[in-house]
Amino acid sequence: MTVLRLASAKIPIWAYDVAMARAPTTTDVFNAIAEADRRAILDVLAEGERSVGAIVDELAITQPQVSKHLRVLSEVGLVQCRAVGRRHLYRVNPVRLRPVADWVSRYEQLWNERLDRLDDYLGELQRHRPDPDQRSEGAP
């Protein structure tokens, strides 16, 4: 058993885990997509509706893990579910990705401006570069 030692007291690690508050992973879209498996599930669902079993088969993640991740994604509104008989089909709700897209767009603009300046600089270098066909007469 793993034991955590705090100020000479021995506390089983499970007791520490239960007693300590954890940062919620479902408070917003950013926290929800911070986990790689959730992003992979969103990538699969971007191609169209899928059942839990189809996601399990496609990603090779266990069914309980997929269900847990879908619950988190559902709680923040990133995925929606509809029942078809006994099956539940999940799909992406792209509207909820708007805060992420807005945040990333600021950095996209920054990179575009930097790449434009680099392109201008390279163009300037090309204009001032000597023509390789015009060699000086003393050159070999």
CYANA upper distance limits for C-alpha pairs under 8 A (distance plus 0.5 A):
  1 MET  CA     12 PRO  CA      7.96
  2 THR  CA     12 PRO  CA      6.89
  2 THR  CA     13 ILE  CA      6.30
  3 VAL  CA     10 LYS  CA      6.93
  3 VAL  CA     11 ILE  CA      6.36
  3 VAL  CA     12 PRO  CA      5.09
  3 VAL  CA     13 ILE  CA      5.79
  4 LEU  CA     10 LYS  CA      6.62
  4 LEU  CA     11 ILE  CA      5.92
  4 LEU  CA     12 PRO  CA      6.52
  4 LEU  CA     13 ILE  CA      6.09
  4 LEU  CA     16 TYR  CA      8.34
  5 ARG  CA      9 ALA  CA      6.26
  5 ARG  CA     10 LYS  CA      5.43
  5 ARG  CA     11 ILE  CA      6.84
  6 LEU  CA     10 LYS  CA      7.09
  6 LEU  CA     11 ILE  CA      7.90
 11 ILE  CA     15 ALA  CA      7.15
 11 ILE  CA     16 TYR  CA      7.36
 12 PRO  CA     16 TYR  CA      7.18
 13 ILE  CA     17 ASP  CA      6.71
 14 TRP  CA     18 VAL  CA      6.72
 15 ALA  CA     19 ALA  CA      6.56
 16 TYR  CA     20 MET  CA      6.41
 25 THR  CA     31 ASN  CA      5.74
 25 THR  CA     32 ALA  CA      6.34
 25 THR  CA     72 VAL  CA      8.16
 26 THR  CA     31 ASN  CA      6.80
 26 THR  CA     32 ALA  CA      6.17
 26 THR  CA     72 VAL  CA      6.29
 26 THR  CA     73 LEU  CA      8.21
 26 THR  CA     75 GLU  CA      7.17
 26 THR  CA     76 VAL  CA      6.80
 27 THR  CA     31 ASN  CA      7.26
 27 THR  CA     32 ALA  CA      8.19
 27 THR  CA     76 VAL  CA      7.51
 28 ASP  CA     32 ALA  CA      6.86
 28 ASP  CA     76 VAL  CA      6.44
 29 VAL  CA     33 ILE  CA      6.68
 29 VAL  CA     76 VAL  CA      6.52
 29 VAL  CA     78 LEU  CA      7.84
 29 VAL  CA     96 ARG  CA      7.86
 29 VAL  CA     97 LEU  CA      7.67
 29 VAL  CA     99 PRO  CA      8.36
 29 VAL  CA    100 VAL  CA      8.09
 30 PHE  CA     34 ALA  CA      6.65
 30 PHE  CA    100 VAL  CA      7.50
 31 ASN  CA     35 GLU  CA      8.20
 32 ALA  CA     38 ARG  CA      7.70
 32 ALA  CA     72 VAL  CA      7.12
 32 ALA  CA     73 LEU  CA      6.79
 32 ALA  CA     76 VAL  CA      7.88
 33 ILE  CA     38 ARG  CA      6.42
 33 ILE  CA     39 ARG  CA      6.15
 34 ALA  CA     38 ARG  CA      8.25
 34 ALA  CA     39 ARG  CA      8.16
 35 GLU  CA     39 ARG  CA      7.08
 36 ALA  CA     40 ALA  CA      6.73
 37 ASP  CA     41 ILE  CA      6.69
 37 ASP  CA     69 HIS  CA      8.10
 38 ARG  CA     42 LEU  CA      6.75
 38 ARG  CA     69 HIS  CA      6.41
 38 ARG  CA     70 LEU  CA      8.16
 38 ARG  CA     73 LEU  CA      7.91
 39 ARG  CA     43 ASP  CA      6.70
 40 ALA  CA     44 VAL  CA      6.85
 40 ALA  CA     59 LEU  CA      8.15
 41 ILE  CA     45 LEU  CA      6.67
 41 ILE  CA     55 ILE  CA      7.54
 41 ILE  CA     59 LEU  CA      8.30
 41 ILE  CA     66 VAL  CA      8.46
 42 LEU  CA     46 ALA  CA      6.45
 42 LEU  CA     92 VAL  CA      7.11
 43 ASP  CA     47 GLU  CA      7.58
 44 VAL  CA     48 GLY  CA      7.85
 44 VAL  CA     50 ARG  CA      8.47
 44 VAL  CA     55 ILE  CA      7.66
 44 VAL  CA     58 GLU  CA      8.39
 45 LEU  CA     49 GLU  CA      6.26
 45 LEU  CA     50 ARG  CA      6.90
 45 LEU  CA     90 TYR  CA      7.67
 45 LEU  CA     91 ARG  CA      5.97
 45 LEU  CA     92 VAL  CA      6.27
 46 ALA  CA     91 ARG  CA      7.83
 46 ALA  CA     92 VAL  CA      6.61
 48 GLY  CA     91 ARG  CA      6.90
 48 GLY  CA     92 VAL  CA      8.46
 49 GLU  CA     89 LEU  CA      6.39
 49 GLU  CA     90 TYR  CA      5.82
 49 GLU  CA     91 ARG  CA      5.18
 49 GLU  CA     92 VAL  CA      8.33
 50 ARG  CA     54 ALA  CA      6.33
 50 ARG  CA     55 ILE  CA      6.92
 50 ARG  CA     89 LEU  CA      5.76
 50 ARG  CA     90 TYR  CA      5.93
 50 ARG  CA     91 ARG  CA      7.33
 51 SER  CA     55 ILE  CA      6.90
 51 SER  CA     87 ARG  CA      7.37
 51 SER  CA     88 HIS  CA      6.29
 51 SER  CA     89 LEU  CA      5.08
 51 SER  CA     90 TYR  CA      6.64
 52 VAL  CA     56 VAL  CA      6.67
 52 VAL  CA     63 GLN  CA      7.53
 52 VAL  CA     66 VAL  CA      7.30
 52 VAL  CA     67 SER  CA      7.39
 52 VAL  CA     88 HIS  CA      7.85
 52 VAL  CA     89 LEU  CA      7.85
 52 VAL  CA     90 TYR  CA      8.22
 53 GLY  CA     57 ASP  CA      6.69
 53 GLY  CA     63 GLN  CA      7.56
 54 ALA  CA     58 GLU  CA      6.59
 55 ILE  CA     59 LEU  CA      6.49
 55 ILE  CA     60 ALA  CA      8.45
 55 ILE  CA     61 ILE  CA      8.48
 55 ILE  CA     66 VAL  CA      7.84
 56 VAL  CA     60 ALA  CA      5.88
 56 VAL  CA     61 ILE  CA      5.79
 56 VAL  CA     62 THR  CA      6.59
 56 VAL  CA     63 GLN  CA      6.38
 56 VAL  CA     66 VAL  CA      7.16
 57 ASP  CA     61 ILE  CA      8.09
 61 ILE  CA     65 GLN  CA      7.04
 61 ILE  CA     66 VAL  CA      7.00
 62 THR  CA     66 VAL  CA      6.80
 63 GLN  CA     67 SER  CA      6.57
 64 PRO  CA     68 LYS  CA      6.60
 65 GLN  CA     69 HIS  CA      6.67
 66 VAL  CA     70 LEU  CA      6.53
 67 SER  CA     71 ARG  CA      6.66
 68 LYS  CA     72 VAL  CA      6.98
 69 HIS  CA     73 LEU  CA      6.66
 70 LEU  CA     74 SER  CA      6.38
 70 LEU  CA     79 VAL  CA      7.83
 71 ARG  CA     75 GLU  CA      6.60
 72 VAL  CA     76 VAL  CA      7.18
 73 LEU  CA     77 GLY  CA      6.77
 73 LEU  CA     78 LEU  CA      5.67
 73 LEU  CA     79 VAL  CA      6.20
 74 SER  CA     78 LEU  CA      6.24
 74 SER  CA     79 VAL  CA      5.45
 74 SER  CA     80 GLN  CA      6.69
 74 SER  CA     81 CYS  CA      8.46
 76 VAL  CA     96 ARG  CA      8.46
 77 GLY  CA     93 ASN  CA      7.33
 77 GLY  CA     96 ARG  CA      6.78
 78 LEU  CA     92 VAL  CA      6.42
 78 LEU  CA     93 ASN  CA      5.54
 78 LEU  CA     94 PRO  CA      7.36
 78 LEU  CA     95 VAL  CA      8.48
 78 LEU  CA     96 ARG  CA      6.07
 78 LEU  CA     97 LEU  CA      7.56
 79 VAL  CA     90 TYR  CA      6.88
 79 VAL  CA     91 ARG  CA      5.93
 79 VAL  CA     92 VAL  CA      4.96
 79 VAL  CA     93 ASN  CA      5.62
 80 GLN  CA     90 TYR  CA      6.08
 80 GLN  CA     91 ARG  CA      5.93
 80 GLN  CA     92 VAL  CA      6.86
 80 GLN  CA     93 ASN  CA      6.82
 81 CYS  CA     88 HIS  CA      6.79
 81 CYS  CA     89 LEU  CA      6.00
 81 CYS  CA     90 TYR  CA      4.98
 81 CYS  CA     91 ARG  CA      7.01
 82 ARG  CA     88 HIS  CA      6.13
 82 ARG  CA     89 LEU  CA      5.89
 82 ARG  CA     90 TYR  CA      7.15
 83 ALA  CA     87 ARG  CA      6.26
 83 ALA  CA     88 HIS  CA      4.98
 83 ALA  CA     89 LEU  CA      6.76
 84 VAL  CA     88 HIS  CA      6.60
 84 VAL  CA     89 LEU  CA      7.69
 93 ASN  CA     97 LEU  CA      8.20
 94 PRO  CA     98 ARG  CA      7.79
 97 LEU  CA    101 ALA  CA      6.78
 98 ARG  CA    102 ASP  CA      6.48
 99 PRO  CA    103 TRP  CA      6.67
100 VAL  CA    104 VAL  CA      6.59
101 ALA  CA    105 SER  CA      6.44
102 ASP  CA    106 ARG  CA      7.44
103 TRP  CA    107 TYR  CA      7.93
104 VAL  CA    108 GLU  CA      6.72
105 SER  CA    109 GLN  CA      6.64
106 ARG  CA    110 LEU  CA      6.94
107 TYR  CA    111 TRP  CA      6.67
108 GLU  CA    112 ASN  CA      6.58
109 GLN  CA    113 GLU  CA      6.69
110 LEU  CA    114 ARG  CA      6.84
111 TRP  CA    115 LEU  CA      6.51
112 ASN  CA    116 ASP  CA      6.52
113 GLU  CA    117 ARG  CA      6.81
114 ARG  CA    118 LEU  CA      6.73
115 LEU  CA    119 ASP  CA      6.56
116 ASP  CA    120 ASP  CA      6.71
117 ARG  CA    121 TYR  CA      6.68
118 LEU  CA    122 LEU  CA      6.64
119 ASP  CA    123 GLY  CA      6.60
120 ASP  CA    124 GLU  CA      6.73
121 TYR  CA    125 LEU  CA      6.80
122 LEU  CA    126 GLN  CA      6.70
123 GLY  CA    127 ARG  CA      6.80
124 GLU  CA    128 HIS  CA      6.95
125 LEU  CA    129 ARG  CA      6.51
130 PRO  CA    134 GLN  CA      8.23
131 ASP  CA    135 ARG  CA      8.38
135 ARG  CA    139 ALA  CA      6.99
